Every structure is written in structure tokens, then in C-alpha cells.
């Protein structure tokens, strides 16, 4: 192979790898939220749990973890909203 062909193949493989690795799953976001919560970064944790929920709205662990993070952050009123949403969701499944 010529150097040019090798370079093009390398660039294409790097572009493919970078695009595939940029997509996080709901579980990835949930795990990231857990890591943030364990270090006391509750705002970041809540944002990560929200991203997990936006990918998979029926992801019970993300909802539960978000509720725990909100409680730990002192946002008690938001917890009632989460409980209400979870109850609605379970009634429709």
C-alpha cells in the first residue's frame, strides 16, 4: 500500500472509532451519575441521571439514583415529583 492509502485508512478508522465512542448509553450516564454522587457532586450527578432518563425513560435505577441525589442535595420537593412520575409509569406498563 502506498503511504497515502495507509493514511486515508487510518483517518477513516479514527473517525469511526471517535464517533462510536462518543455515544453513551443510559447505563453509561447512570454509572457516571453514581460516580459524581459518591464524590458529593450532586448537581453533576443529577444531570447525568437526567441524560440516562432521556435515553431510556423507563430506567428505574436512574430514576431511583436521581431521587437519592436530589435528597442528598437537599431538594426534597423534587423527590415527590419523581415518585409521582414513577407511579404513573408503573400504572401504564
PyMOL Python script that loads the backbone (N, CA, C, O; Angstrom):
from pymol import cmd

cmd.read_pdbstr("""\
ATOM      1  N   UNK A   1       0.832  -1.191   0.000  1.00  0.00           N
ATOM      2  CA  UNK A   1       0.000   0.000   0.000  1.00  0.00           C
ATOM      3  C   UNK A   1       0.871   1.246   0.000  1.00  0.00           C
ATOM      4  O   UNK A   1       1.965   1.282   0.564  1.00  0.00           O
ATOM      5  N   UNK A   2       0.358   2.220  -0.630  1.00  0.00           N
ATOM      6  CA  UNK A   2       1.063   3.484  -0.635  1.00  0.00           C
ATOM      7  C   UNK A   2       0.812   4.213   0.681  1.00  0.00           C
ATOM      8  O   UNK A   2      -0.166   3.949   1.380  1.00  0.00           O
ATOM      9  N   UNK A   3       1.682   5.101   0.989  1.00  0.00           N
ATOM     10  CA  UNK A   3       1.561   5.877   2.225  1.00  0.00           C
ATOM     11  C   UNK A   3       0.243   6.644   2.271  1.00  0.00           C
ATOM     12  O   UNK A   3      -0.379   6.757   3.327  1.00  0.00           O
ATOM     13  N   UNK A   4      -0.174   7.163   1.135  1.00  0.00           N
ATOM     14  CA  UNK A   4      -1.437   7.920   1.076  1.00  0.00           C
ATOM     15  C   UNK A   4      -2.631   7.032   1.434  1.00  0.00           C
ATOM     16  O   UNK A   4      -3.517   7.456   2.176  1.00  0.00           O
ATOM     17  N   UNK A   5      -2.661   5.811   0.914  1.00  0.00           N
ATOM     18  CA  UNK A   5      -3.750   4.878   1.201  1.00  0.00           C
ATOM     19  C   UNK A   5      -3.768   4.487   2.681  1.00  0.00           C
ATOM     20  O   UNK A   5      -4.829   4.372   3.294  1.00  0.00           O
ATOM     21  N   UNK A   6      -2.596   4.289   3.227  1.00  0.00           N
ATOM     22  CA  UNK A   6      -2.499   3.953   4.645  1.00  0.00           C
ATOM     23  C   UNK A   6      -3.022   5.098   5.499  1.00  0.00           C
ATOM     24  O   UNK A   6      -3.754   4.884   6.465  1.00  0.00           O
ATOM     25  N   UNK A   7      -2.642   6.302   5.137  1.00  0.00           N
ATOM     26  CA  UNK A   7      -3.089   7.477   5.877  1.00  0.00           C
ATOM     27  C   UNK A   7      -4.606   7.637   5.798  1.00  0.00           C
ATOM     28  O   UNK A   7      -5.249   7.950   6.800  1.00  0.00           O
ATOM     29  N   UNK A   8      -5.171   7.427   4.631  1.00  0.00           N
ATOM     30  CA  UNK A   8      -6.628   7.541   4.464  1.00  0.00           C
ATOM     31  C   UNK A   8      -7.340   6.477   5.294  1.00  0.00           C
ATOM     32  O   UNK A   8      -8.329   6.780   5.962  1.00  0.00           O
ATOM     33  N   UNK A   9      -6.856   5.240   5.262  1.00  0.00           N
ATOM     34  CA  UNK A   9      -7.470   4.180   6.062  1.00  0.00           C
ATOM     35  C   UNK A   9      -7.370   4.481   7.554  1.00  0.00           C
ATOM     36  O   UNK A   9      -8.311   4.242   8.311  1.00  0.00           O
ATOM     37  N   UNK A  10      -6.233   5.000   7.960  1.00  0.00           N
ATOM     38  CA  UNK A  10      -6.050   5.350   9.373  1.00  0.00           C
ATOM     39  C   UNK A  10      -7.013   6.456   9.782  1.00  0.00           C
ATOM     40  O   UNK A  10      -7.638   6.372  10.839  1.00  0.00           O
ATOM     41  N   UNK A  11      -7.139   7.493   8.955  1.00  0.00           N
ATOM     42  CA  UNK A  11      -8.056   8.593   9.257  1.00  0.00           C
ATOM     43  C   UNK A  11      -9.508   8.120   9.313  1.00  0.00           C
ATOM     44  O   UNK A  11     -10.268   8.546  10.182  1.00  0.00           O
ATOM     45  N   UNK A  12      -9.889   7.247   8.393  1.00  0.00           N
ATOM     46  CA  UNK A  12     -11.255   6.717   8.403  1.00  0.00           C
ATOM     47  C   UNK A  12     -11.514   5.868   9.643  1.00  0.00           C
ATOM     48  O   UNK A  12     -12.578   5.957  10.255  1.00  0.00           O
ATOM     49  N   UNK A  13     -10.533   5.044  10.008  1.00  0.00           N
ATOM     50  CA  UNK A  13     -10.725   4.214  11.201  1.00  0.00           C
ATOM     51  C   UNK A  13     -10.789   5.072  12.456  1.00  0.00           C
ATOM     52  O   UNK A  13     -11.564   4.769  13.363  1.00  0.00           O
ATOM     53  N   UNK A  14     -10.001   6.129  12.530  1.00  0.00           N
ATOM     54  CA  UNK A  14     -10.049   7.030  13.688  1.00  0.00           C
ATOM     55  C   UNK A  14     -11.383   7.761  13.755  1.00  0.00           C
ATOM     56  O   UNK A  14     -11.940   7.932  14.839  1.00  0.00           O
ATOM     57  N   UNK A  15     -11.901   8.195  12.609  1.00  0.00           N
ATOM     58  CA  UNK A  15     -13.197   8.875  12.588  1.00  0.00           C
ATOM     59  C   UNK A  15     -14.306   7.942  13.047  1.00  0.00           C
ATOM     60  O   UNK A  15     -15.197   8.355  13.789  1.00  0.00           O
ATOM     61  N   UNK A  16     -14.260   6.681  12.612  1.00  0.00           N
ATOM     62  CA  UNK A  16     -15.254   5.704  13.038  1.00  0.00           C
ATOM     63  C   UNK A  16     -15.161   5.449  14.532  1.00  0.00           C
ATOM     64  O   UNK A  16     -16.177   5.417  15.226  1.00  0.00           O
ATOM     65  N   UNK A  17     -13.942   5.267  15.028  1.00  0.00           N
ATOM     66  CA  UNK A  17     -13.747   4.999  16.452  1.00  0.00           C
ATOM     67  C   UNK A  17     -14.233   6.163  17.302  1.00  0.00           C
ATOM     68  O   UNK A  17     -14.891   5.948  18.319  1.00  0.00           O
ATOM     69  N   UNK A  18     -13.924   7.383  16.908  1.00  0.00           N
ATOM     70  CA  UNK A  18     -14.310   8.557  17.687  1.00  0.00           C
ATOM     71  C   UNK A  18     -15.823   8.750  17.697  1.00  0.00           C
ATOM     72  O   UNK A  18     -16.385   9.137  18.722  1.00  0.00           O
ATOM     73  N   UNK A  19     -16.490   8.488  16.579  1.00  0.00           N
ATOM     74  CA  UNK A  19     -17.943   8.658  16.556  1.00  0.00           C
ATOM     75  C   UNK A  19     -18.635   7.576  17.375  1.00  0.00           C
ATOM     76  O   UNK A  19     -19.635   7.854  18.037  1.00  0.00           O
ATOM     77  N   UNK A  20     -18.126   6.356  17.343  1.00  0.00           N
ATOM     78  CA  UNK A  20     -18.734   5.268  18.108  1.00  0.00           C
ATOM     79  C   UNK A  20     -18.517   5.459  19.600  1.00  0.00           C
ATOM     80  O   UNK A  20     -19.401   5.145  20.396  1.00  0.00           O
ATOM     81  N   UNK A  21     -17.366   5.965  19.986  1.00  0.00           N
ATOM     82  CA  UNK A  21     -17.097   6.125  21.410  1.00  0.00           C
ATOM     83  C   UNK A  21     -17.783   7.353  21.991  1.00  0.00           C
ATOM     84  O   UNK A  21     -17.867   7.479  23.213  1.00  0.00           O
ATOM     85  N   UNK A  22     -18.271   8.250  21.165  1.00  0.00           N
ATOM     86  CA  UNK A  22     -18.931   9.460  21.640  1.00  0.00           C
ATOM     87  C   UNK A  22     -20.368   9.239  22.065  1.00  0.00           C
ATOM     88  O   UNK A  22     -20.977  10.133  22.652  1.00  0.00           O
ATOM     89  N   UNK A  23     -20.918   8.083  21.787  1.00  0.00           N
ATOM     90  CA  UNK A  23     -22.310   7.797  22.111  1.00  0.00           C
ATOM     91  C   UNK A  23     -22.378   7.012  23.406  1.00  0.00           C
ATOM     92  O   UNK A  23     -21.979   5.849  23.465  1.00  0.00           O
ATOM     93  N   UNK A  24     -22.886   7.657  24.439  1.00  0.00           N
ATOM     94  CA  UNK A  24     -23.002   6.982  25.721  1.00  0.00           C
ATOM     95  C   UNK A  24     -24.406   6.400  25.870  1.00  0.00           C
ATOM     96  O   UNK A  24     -25.391   6.985  25.419  1.00  0.00           O
ATOM     97  N   UNK A  25     -24.469   5.257  26.502  1.00  0.00           N
ATOM     98  CA  UNK A  25     -25.751   4.610  26.748  1.00  0.00           C
ATOM     99  C   UNK A  25     -26.357   5.149  28.038  1.00  0.00           C
ATOM    100  O   UNK A  25     -25.709   5.882  28.785  1.00  0.00           O
ATOM    101  N   UNK A  26     -27.596   4.779  28.282  1.00  0.00           N
ATOM    102  CA  UNK A  26     -28.251   5.171  29.530  1.00  0.00           C
ATOM    103  C   UNK A  26     -27.494   4.616  30.726  1.00  0.00           C
ATOM    104  O   UNK A  26     -27.373   5.287  31.751  1.00  0.00           O
ATOM    105  N   UNK A  27     -26.985   3.396  30.601  1.00  0.00           N
ATOM    106  CA  UNK A  27     -26.216   2.807  31.697  1.00  0.00           C
ATOM    107  C   UNK A  27     -24.909   3.570  31.931  1.00  0.00           C
ATOM    108  O   UNK A  27     -24.488   3.752  33.073  1.00  0.00           O
ATOM    109  N   UNK A  28     -24.274   4.012  30.847  1.00  0.00           N
ATOM    110  CA  UNK A  28     -23.053   4.816  30.990  1.00  0.00           C
ATOM    111  C   UNK A  28     -23.334   6.087  31.792  1.00  0.00           C
ATOM    112  O   UNK A  28     -22.587   6.429  32.709  1.00  0.00           O
ATOM    113  N   UNK A  29     -24.423   6.786  31.439  1.00  0.00           N
ATOM    114  CA  UNK A  29     -24.774   8.020  32.145  1.00  0.00           C
ATOM    115  C   UNK A  29     -25.130   7.732  33.598  1.00  0.00           C
ATOM    116  O   UNK A  29     -24.773   8.499  34.492  1.00  0.00           O
ATOM    117  N   UNK A  30     -25.835   6.626  33.835  1.00  0.00           N
ATOM    118  CA  UNK A  30     -26.201   6.256  35.199  1.00  0.00           C
ATOM    119  C   UNK A  30     -24.947   6.002  36.031  1.00  0.00           C
ATOM    120  O   UNK A  30     -24.843   6.471  37.164  1.00  0.00           O
ATOM    121  N   UNK A  31     -24.005   5.265  35.472  1.00  0.00           N
ATOM    122  CA  UNK A  31     -22.757   4.976  36.187  1.00  0.00           C
ATOM    123  C   UNK A  31     -21.961   6.257  36.453  1.00  0.00           C
ATOM    124  O   UNK A  31     -21.347   6.411  37.508  1.00  0.00           O
ATOM    125  N   UNK A  32     -21.982   7.163  35.489  1.00  0.00           N
ATOM    126  CA  UNK A  32     -21.295   8.434  35.674  1.00  0.00           C
ATOM    127  C   UNK A  32     -21.970   9.233  36.791  1.00  0.00           C
ATOM    128  O   UNK A  32     -21.295   9.863  37.605  1.00  0.00           O
ATOM    129  N   UNK A  33     -23.296   9.205  36.824  1.00  0.00           N
ATOM    130  CA  UNK A  33     -24.036   9.882  37.886  1.00  0.00           C
ATOM    131  C   UNK A  33     -23.715   9.314  39.253  1.00  0.00           C
ATOM    132  O   UNK A  33     -23.572  10.062  40.221  1.00  0.00           O
ATOM    133  N   UNK A  34     -23.602   8.009  39.340  1.00  0.00           N
ATOM    134  CA  UNK A  34     -23.240   7.361  40.609  1.00  0.00           C
ATOM    135  C   UNK A  34     -21.859   7.837  41.065  1.00  0.00           C
ATOM    136  O   UNK A  34     -21.655   8.146  42.239  1.00  0.00           O
ATOM    137  N   UNK A  35     -20.930   7.892  40.133  1.00  0.00           N
ATOM    138  CA  UNK A  35     -19.567   8.333  40.471  1.00  0.00           C
ATOM    139  C   UNK A  35     -19.578   9.781  40.981  1.00  0.00           C
ATOM    140  O   UNK A  35     -18.900  10.105  41.956  1.00  0.00           O
ATOM    141  N   UNK A  36     -20.347  10.642  40.319  1.00  0.00           N
ATOM    142  CA  UNK A  36     -20.451  12.031  40.776  1.00  0.00           C
ATOM    143  C   UNK A  36     -21.072  12.097  42.174  1.00  0.00           C
ATOM    144  O   UNK A  36     -20.586  12.824  43.041  1.00  0.00           O
ATOM    145  N   UNK A  37     -22.134  11.343  42.384  1.00  0.00           N
ATOM    146  CA  UNK A  37     -22.824  11.375  43.680  1.00  0.00           C
ATOM    147  C   UNK A  37     -21.914  10.888  44.800  1.00  0.00           C
ATOM    148  O   UNK A  37     -21.943  11.428  45.906  1.00  0.00           O
ATOM    149  N   UNK A  38     -21.114   9.879  44.518  1.00  0.00           N
ATOM    150  CA  UNK A  38     -20.216   9.342  45.540  1.00  0.00           C
ATOM    151  C   UNK A  38     -19.149  10.347  45.965  1.00  0.00           C
ATOM    152  O   UNK A  38     -18.585  10.238  47.054  1.00  0.00           O
ATOM    153  N   UNK A  39     -18.875  11.322  45.104  1.00  0.00           N
ATOM    154  CA  UNK A  39     -17.890  12.347  45.441  1.00  0.00           C
ATOM    155  C   UNK A  39     -18.546  13.650  45.888  1.00  0.00           C
ATOM    156  O   UNK A  39     -17.871  14.664  46.061  1.00  0.00           O
ATOM    157  N   UNK A  40     -19.877  13.617  46.075  1.00  0.00           N
ATOM    158  CA  UNK A  40     -20.588  14.798  46.558  1.00  0.00           C
ATOM    159  C   UNK A  40     -20.913  15.819  45.492  1.00  0.00           C
ATOM    160  O   UNK A  40     -21.339  16.926  45.818  1.00  0.00           O
ATOM    161  N   UNK A  41     -20.725  15.483  44.228  1.00  0.00           N
ATOM    162  CA  UNK A  41     -21.038  16.401  43.123  1.00  0.00           C
ATOM    163  C   UNK A  41     -22.469  16.122  42.654  1.00  0.00           C
ATOM    164  O   UNK A  41     -22.691  15.521  41.603  1.00  0.00           O
ATOM    165  N   UNK A  42     -23.433  16.576  43.464  1.00  0.00           N
ATOM    166  CA  UNK A  42     -24.827  16.217  43.229  1.00  0.00           C
ATOM    167  C   UNK A  42     -25.427  16.890  42.001  1.00  0.00           C
ATOM    168  O   UNK A  42     -26.245  16.281  41.312  1.00  0.00           O
ATOM    169  N   UNK A  43     -25.043  18.126  41.711  1.00  0.00           N
ATOM    170  CA  UNK A  43     -25.564  18.776  40.505  1.00  0.00           C
ATOM    171  C   UNK A  43     -25.166  18.001  39.256  1.00  0.00           C
ATOM    172  O   UNK A  43     -25.993  17.766  38.375  1.00  0.00           O
ATOM    173  N   UNK A  44     -23.902  17.607  39.183  1.00  0.00           N
ATOM    174  CA  UNK A  44     -23.418  16.835  38.040  1.00  0.00           C
ATOM    175  C   UNK A  44     -24.073  15.459  38.000  1.00  0.00           C
ATOM    176  O   UNK A  44     -24.394  14.952  36.925  1.00  0.00           O
ATOM    177  N   UNK A  45     -24.268  14.862  39.162  1.00  0.00           N
ATOM    178  CA  UNK A  45     -24.916  13.553  39.234  1.00  0.00           C
ATOM    179  C   UNK A  45     -26.342  13.632  38.701  1.00  0.00           C
ATOM    180  O   UNK A  45     -26.767  12.783  37.917  1.00  0.00           O
ATOM    181  N   UNK A  46     -27.073  14.651  39.128  1.00  0.00           N
ATOM    182  CA  UNK A  46     -28.464  14.811  38.688  1.00  0.00           C
ATOM    183  C   UNK A  46     -28.524  15.009  37.180  1.00  0.00           C
ATOM    184  O   UNK A  46     -29.409  14.465  36.518  1.00  0.00           O
ATOM    185  N   UNK A  47     -27.597  15.778  36.633  1.00  0.00           N
ATOM    186  CA  UNK A  47     -27.551  15.980  35.179  1.00  0.00           C
ATOM    187  C   UNK A  47     -27.269  14.666  34.458  1.00  0.00           C
ATOM    188  O   UNK A  47     -27.869  14.385  33.421  1.00  0.00           O
ATOM    189  N   UNK A  48     -26.366  13.866  35.000  1.00  0.00           N
ATOM    190  CA  UNK A  48     -26.060  12.574  34.378  1.00  0.00           C
ATOM    191  C   UNK A  48     -27.268  11.640  34.434  1.00  0.00           C
ATOM    192  O   UNK A  48     -27.573  10.955  33.458  1.00  0.00           O
ATOM    193  N   UNK A  49     -27.951  11.615  35.575  1.00  0.00           N
ATOM    194  CA  UNK A  49     -29.151  10.776  35.683  1.00  0.00           C
ATOM    195  C   UNK A  49     -30.233  11.260  34.719  1.00  0.00           C
ATOM    196  O   UNK A  49     -30.946  10.447  34.130  1.00  0.00           O
ATOM    197  N   UNK A  50     -30.359  12.579  34.557  1.00  0.00           N
ATOM    198  CA  UNK A  50     -31.320  13.121  33.595  1.00  0.00           C
ATOM    199  C   UNK A  50     -31.003  12.663  32.176  1.00  0.00           C
ATOM    200  O   UNK A  50     -31.915  12.353  31.410  1.00  0.00           O
ATOM    201  N   UNK A  51     -29.728  12.617  31.821  1.00  0.00           N
ATOM    202  CA  UNK A  51     -29.342  12.155  30.487  1.00  0.00           C
ATOM    203  C   UNK A  51     -29.670  10.673  30.319  1.00  0.00           C
ATOM    204  O   UNK A  51     -30.122  10.249  29.255  1.00  0.00           O
ATOM    205  N   UNK A  52     -29.440   9.884  31.376  1.00  0.00           N
ATOM    206  CA  UNK A  52     -29.798   8.459  31.315  1.00  0.00           C
ATOM    207  C   UNK A  52     -31.301   8.299  31.110  1.00  0.00           C
ATOM    208  O   UNK A  52     -31.742   7.470  30.313  1.00  0.00           O
ATOM    209  N   UNK A  53     -32.073   9.089  31.827  1.00  0.00           N
ATOM    210  CA  UNK A  53     -33.532   9.020  31.735  1.00  0.00           C
ATOM    211  C   UNK A  53     -34.016   9.494  30.370  1.00  0.00           C
ATOM    212  O   UNK A  53     -34.994   8.966  29.842  1.00  0.00           O
ATOM    213  N   UNK A  54     -33.336  10.492  29.793  1.00  0.00           N
ATOM    214  CA  UNK A  54     -33.743  10.972  28.469  1.00  0.00           C
ATOM    215  C   UNK A  54     -33.497   9.913  27.393  1.00  0.00           C
ATOM    216  O   UNK A  54     -34.202   9.879  26.385  1.00  0.00           O
ATOM    217  N   UNK A  55     -32.512   9.060  27.600  1.00  0.00           N
ATOM    218  CA  UNK A  55     -32.240   7.967  26.661  1.00  0.00           C
ATOM    219  C   UNK A  55     -33.218   6.818  26.876  1.00  0.00           C
ATOM    220  O   UNK A  55     -33.705   6.214  25.920  1.00  0.00           O
ATOM    221  N   UNK A  56     -33.500   6.522  28.154  1.00  0.00           N
ATOM    222  CA  UNK A  56     -34.398   5.410  28.493  1.00  0.00           C
ATOM    223  C   UNK A  56     -35.286   5.852  29.657  1.00  0.00           C
ATOM    224  O   UNK A  56     -34.893   5.763  30.820  1.00  0.00           O
ATOM    225  N   UNK A  57     -36.470   6.322  29.333  1.00  0.00           N
ATOM    226  CA  UNK A  57     -37.354   6.892  30.353  1.00  0.00           C
ATOM    227  C   UNK A  57     -37.875   5.852  31.340  1.00  0.00           C
ATOM    228  O   UNK A  57     -38.414   6.220  32.384  1.00  0.00           O
ATOM    229  N   UNK A  58     -37.732   4.577  31.040  1.00  0.00           N
ATOM    230  CA  UNK A  58     -38.198   3.543  31.968  1.00  0.00           C
ATOM    231  C   UNK A  58     -37.051   2.919  32.766  1.00  0.00           C
ATOM    232  O   UNK A  58     -37.207   1.842  33.342  1.00  0.00           O
ATOM    233  N   UNK A  59     -35.916   3.587  32.798  1.00  0.00           N
ATOM    234  CA  UNK A  59     -34.733   3.088  33.503  1.00  0.00           C
ATOM    235  C   UNK A  59     -34.901   3.383  34.994  1.00  0.00           C
ATOM    236  O   UNK A  59     -34.567   4.469  35.469  1.00  0.00           O
ATOM    237  N   UNK A  60     -35.425   2.397  35.717  1.00  0.00           N
ATOM    238  CA  UNK A  60     -35.781   2.581  37.128  1.00  0.00           C
ATOM    239  C   UNK A  60     -34.573   2.941  37.995  1.00  0.00           C
ATOM    240  O   UNK A  60     -34.696   3.754  38.912  1.00  0.00           O
ATOM    241  N   UNK A  61     -33.421   2.355  37.723  1.00  0.00           N
ATOM    242  CA  UNK A  61     -32.231   2.656  38.527  1.00  0.00           C
ATOM    243  C   UNK A  61     -31.843   4.127  38.410  1.00  0.00           C
ATOM    244  O   UNK A  61     -31.458   4.751  39.399  1.00  0.00           O
ATOM    245  N   UNK A  62     -31.944   4.680  37.209  1.00  0.00           N
ATOM    246  CA  UNK A  62     -31.596   6.093  37.018  1.00  0.00           C
ATOM    247  C   UNK A  62     -32.577   6.990  37.762  1.00  0.00           C
ATOM    248  O   UNK A  62     -32.173   7.978  38.374  1.00  0.00           O
ATOM    249  N   UNK A  63     -33.874   6.650  37.714  1.00  0.00           N
ATOM    250  CA  UNK A  63     -34.875   7.419  38.453  1.00  0.00           C
ATOM    251  C   UNK A  63     -34.596   7.353  39.951  1.00  0.00           C
ATOM    252  O   UNK A  63     -34.631   8.370  40.644  1.00  0.00           O
ATOM    253  N   UNK A  64     -34.321   6.159  40.439  1.00  0.00           N
ATOM    254  CA  UNK A  64     -34.051   5.972  41.867  1.00  0.00           C
ATOM    255  C   UNK A  64     -32.787   6.717  42.290  1.00  0.00           C
ATOM    256  O   UNK A  64     -32.762   7.380  43.327  1.00  0.00           O
ATOM    257  N   UNK A  65     -31.751   6.601  41.481  1.00  0.00           N
ATOM    258  CA  UNK A  65     -30.499   7.286  41.796  1.00  0.00           C
ATOM    259  C   UNK A  65     -30.670   8.799  41.757  1.00  0.00           C
ATOM    260  O   UNK A  65     -30.072   9.517  42.559  1.00  0.00           O
ATOM    261  N   UNK A  66     -31.479   9.281  40.831  1.00  0.00           N
ATOM    262  CA  UNK A  66     -31.746  10.725  40.776  1.00  0.00           C
ATOM    263  C   UNK A  66     -32.457  11.176  42.047  1.00  0.00           C
ATOM    264  O   UNK A  66     -32.129  12.221  42.610  1.00  0.00           O
ATOM    265  N   UNK A  67     -33.427  10.388  42.497  1.00  0.00           N
ATOM    266  CA  UNK A  67     -34.129  10.717  43.736  1.00  0.00           C
ATOM    267  C   UNK A  67     -33.192  10.756  44.931  1.00  0.00           C
ATOM    268  O   UNK A  67     -33.290  11.647  45.775  1.00  0.00           O
ATOM    269  N   UNK A  68     -32.290   9.799  45.002  1.00  0.00           N
ATOM    270  CA  UNK A  68     -31.316   9.764  46.088  1.00  0.00           C
ATOM    271  C   UNK A  68     -30.397  10.981  46.031  1.00  0.00           C
ATOM    272  O   UNK A  68     -30.090  11.581  47.061  1.00  0.00           O
ATOM    273  N   UNK A  69     -29.962  11.343  44.829  1.00  0.00           N
ATOM    274  CA  UNK A  69     -29.082  12.511  44.669  1.00  0.00           C
ATOM    275  C   UNK A  69     -29.817  13.793  45.041  1.00  0.00           C
ATOM    276  O   UNK A  69     -29.247  14.671  45.688  1.00  0.00           O
ATOM    277  N   UNK A  70     -31.084  13.905  44.632  1.00  0.00           N
ATOM    278  CA  UNK A  70     -31.865  15.090  44.996  1.00  0.00           C
ATOM    279  C   UNK A  70     -32.024  15.192  46.507  1.00  0.00           C
ATOM    280  O   UNK A  70     -31.891  16.273  47.081  1.00  0.00           O
ATOM    281  N   UNK A  71     -32.309  14.067  47.144  1.00  0.00           N
ATOM    282  CA  UNK A  71     -32.468  14.061  48.598  1.00  0.00           C
ATOM    283  C   UNK A  71     -31.165  14.453  49.285  1.00  0.00           C
ATOM    284  O   UNK A  71     -31.156  15.253  50.220  1.00  0.00           O
ATOM    285  N   UNK A  72     -30.071  13.879  48.807  1.00  0.00           N
ATOM    286  CA  UNK A  72     -28.764  14.182  49.398  1.00  0.00           C
ATOM    287  C   UNK A  72     -28.379  15.639  49.183  1.00  0.00           C
ATOM    288  O   UNK A  72     -27.654  16.228  49.985  1.00  0.00           O
ATOM    289  N   UNK A  73     -28.873  16.212  48.090  1.00  0.00           N
ATOM    290  CA  UNK A  73     -28.582  17.605  47.763  1.00  0.00           C
ATOM    291  C   UNK A  73     -29.532  18.552  48.508  1.00  0.00           C
ATOM    292  O   UNK A  73     -29.342  19.768  48.488  1.00  0.00           O
ATOM    293  N   UNK A  74     -30.548  17.993  49.163  1.00  0.00           N
ATOM    294  CA  UNK A  74     -31.477  18.817  49.938  1.00  0.00           C
ATOM    295  C   UNK A  74     -32.660  19.327  49.139  1.00  0.00           C
ATOM    296  O   UNK A  74     -33.323  20.276  49.559  1.00  0.00           O
ATOM    297  N   UNK A  75     -32.938  18.722  48.004  1.00  0.00           N
ATOM    298  CA  UNK A  75     -34.062  19.148  47.169  1.00  0.00           C
ATOM    299  C   UNK A  75     -35.227  18.182  47.363  1.00  0.00           C
ATOM    300  O   UNK A  75     -35.584  17.421  46.464  1.00  0.00           O
ATOM    301  N   UNK A  76     -35.804  18.235  48.547  1.00  0.00           N
ATOM    302  CA  UNK A  76     -36.865  17.295  48.916  1.00  0.00           C
ATOM    303  C   UNK A  76     -38.103  17.402  48.036  1.00  0.00           C
ATOM    304  O   UNK A  76     -38.714  16.381  47.720  1.00  0.00           O
ATOM    305  N   UNK A  77     -38.484  18.588  47.640  1.00  0.00           N
ATOM    306  CA  UNK A  77     -39.715  18.763  46.859  1.00  0.00           C
ATOM    307  C   UNK A  77     -39.653  18.046  45.520  1.00  0.00           C
ATOM    308  O   UNK A  77     -40.666  17.525  45.054  1.00  0.00           O
ATOM    309  N   UNK A  78     -38.481  18.011  44.891  1.00  0.00           N
ATOM    310  CA  UNK A  78     -38.336  17.338  43.603  1.00  0.00           C
ATOM    311  C   UNK A  78     -38.502  15.835  43.729  1.00  0.00           C
ATOM    312  O   UNK A  78     -38.869  15.174  42.758  1.00  0.00           O
ATOM    313  N   UNK A  79     -38.242  15.287  44.890  1.00  0.00           N
ATOM    314  CA  UNK A  79     -38.375  13.847  45.089  1.00  0.00           C
ATOM    315  C   UNK A  79     -39.833  13.415  44.925  1.00  0.00           C
ATOM    316  O   UNK A  79     -40.107  12.346  44.379  1.00  0.00           O
ATOM    317  N   UNK A  80     -40.761  14.237  45.392  1.00  0.00           N
ATOM    318  CA  UNK A  80     -42.172  13.898  45.243  1.00  0.00           C
ATOM    319  C   UNK A  80     -42.572  13.849  43.771  1.00  0.00           C
ATOM    320  O   UNK A  80     -43.403  13.028  43.383  1.00  0.00           O
ATOM    321  N   UNK A  81     -41.988  14.717  42.952  1.00  0.00           N
ATOM    322  CA  UNK A  81     -42.254  14.677  41.519  1.00  0.00           C
ATOM    323  C   UNK A  81     -41.761  13.372  40.915  1.00  0.00           C
ATOM    324  O   UNK A  81     -42.432  12.785  40.066  1.00  0.00           O
ATOM    325  N   UNK A  82     -40.585  12.913  41.351  1.00  0.00           N
ATOM    326  CA  UNK A  82     -40.039  11.658  40.830  1.00  0.00           C
ATOM    327  C   UNK A  82     -40.916  10.481  41.243  1.00  0.00           C
ATOM    328  O   UNK A  82     -41.199   9.602  40.429  1.00  0.00           O
ATOM    329  N   UNK A  83     -41.342  10.459  42.487  1.00  0.00           N
ATOM    330  CA  UNK A  83     -42.214   9.374  42.951  1.00  0.00           C
ATOM    331  C   UNK A  83     -43.509   9.358  42.158  1.00  0.00           C
ATOM    332  O   UNK A  83     -43.998   8.291  41.786  1.00  0.00           O
ATOM    333  N   UNK A  84     -44.068  10.536  41.896  1.00  0.00           N
ATOM    334  CA  UNK A  84     -45.310  10.640  41.127  1.00  0.00           C
ATOM    335  C   UNK A  84     -45.108  10.111  39.708  1.00  0.00           C
ATOM    336  O   UNK A  84     -45.937   9.351  39.207  1.00  0.00           O
ATOM    337  N   UNK A  85     -44.017  10.504  39.062  1.00  0.00           N
ATOM    338  CA  UNK A  85     -43.729  10.047  37.698  1.00  0.00           C
ATOM    339  C   UNK A  85     -43.520   8.545  37.679  1.00  0.00           C
ATOM    340  O   UNK A  85     -44.019   7.870  36.779  1.00  0.00           O
ATOM    341  N   UNK A  86     -42.796   8.007  38.644  1.00  0.00           N
ATOM    342  CA  UNK A  86     -42.573   6.561  38.692  1.00  0.00           C
ATOM    343  C   UNK A  86     -43.888   5.812  38.867  1.00  0.00           C
ATOM    344  O   UNK A  86     -44.097   4.776  38.235  1.00  0.00           O
ATOM    345  N   UNK A  87     -44.784   6.326  39.725  1.00  0.00           N
ATOM    346  CA  UNK A  87     -46.081   5.671  39.917  1.00  0.00           C
ATOM    347  C   UNK A  87     -46.909   5.721  38.642  1.00  0.00           C
ATOM    348  O   UNK A  87     -47.554   4.736  38.284  1.00  0.00           O
ATOM    349  N   UNK A  88     -46.897   6.856  37.953  1.00  0.00           N
ATOM    350  CA  UNK A  88     -47.617   6.943  36.683  1.00  0.00           C
ATOM    351  C   UNK A  88     -47.062   5.948  35.679  1.00  0.00           C
ATOM    352  O   UNK A  88     -47.816   5.264  34.988  1.00  0.00           O
ATOM    353  N   UNK A  89     -45.750   5.870  35.603  1.00  0.00           N
ATOM    354  CA  UNK A  89     -45.111   4.980  34.650  1.00  0.00           C
ATOM    355  C   UNK A  89     -45.488   3.528  34.924  1.00  0.00           C
ATOM    356  O   UNK A  89     -45.811   2.787  33.996  1.00  0.00           O
ATOM    357  N   UNK A  90     -45.450   3.121  36.181  1.00  0.00           N
ATOM    358  CA  UNK A  90     -45.785   1.736  36.520  1.00  0.00           C
ATOM    359  C   UNK A  90     -47.249   1.422  36.286  1.00  0.00           C
ATOM    360  O   UNK A  90     -47.591   0.274  36.004  1.00  0.00           O
ATOM    361  N   UNK A  91     -48.121   2.410  36.394  1.00  0.00           N
ATOM    362  CA  UNK A  91     -49.540   2.179  36.144  1.00  0.00           C
ATOM    363  C   UNK A  91     -49.835   1.958  34.671  1.00  0.00           C
ATOM    364  O   UNK A  91     -50.834   1.326  34.327  1.00  0.00           O
ATOM    365  N   UNK A  92     -48.970   2.478  33.787  1.00  0.00           N
ATOM    366  CA  UNK A  92     -49.201   2.346  32.350  1.00  0.00           C
ATOM    367  C   UNK A  92     -48.479   1.158  31.743  1.00  0.00           C
ATOM    368  O   UNK A  92     -48.701   0.835  30.576  1.00  0.00           O
ATOM    369  N   UNK A  93     -47.630   0.507  32.504  1.00  0.00           N
ATOM    370  CA  UNK A  93     -46.898  -0.657  31.951  1.00  0.00           C
ATOM    371  C   UNK A  93     -47.699  -1.922  32.168  1.00  0.00           C
ATOM    372  O   UNK A  93     -47.261  -3.004  31.779  1.00  0.00           O
TER     373      UNK A  93
END
""", "prot")
cmd.dss("prot")
cmd.show_as("cartoon", "prot")
cmd.util.cbc("prot")
cmd.orient("prot")
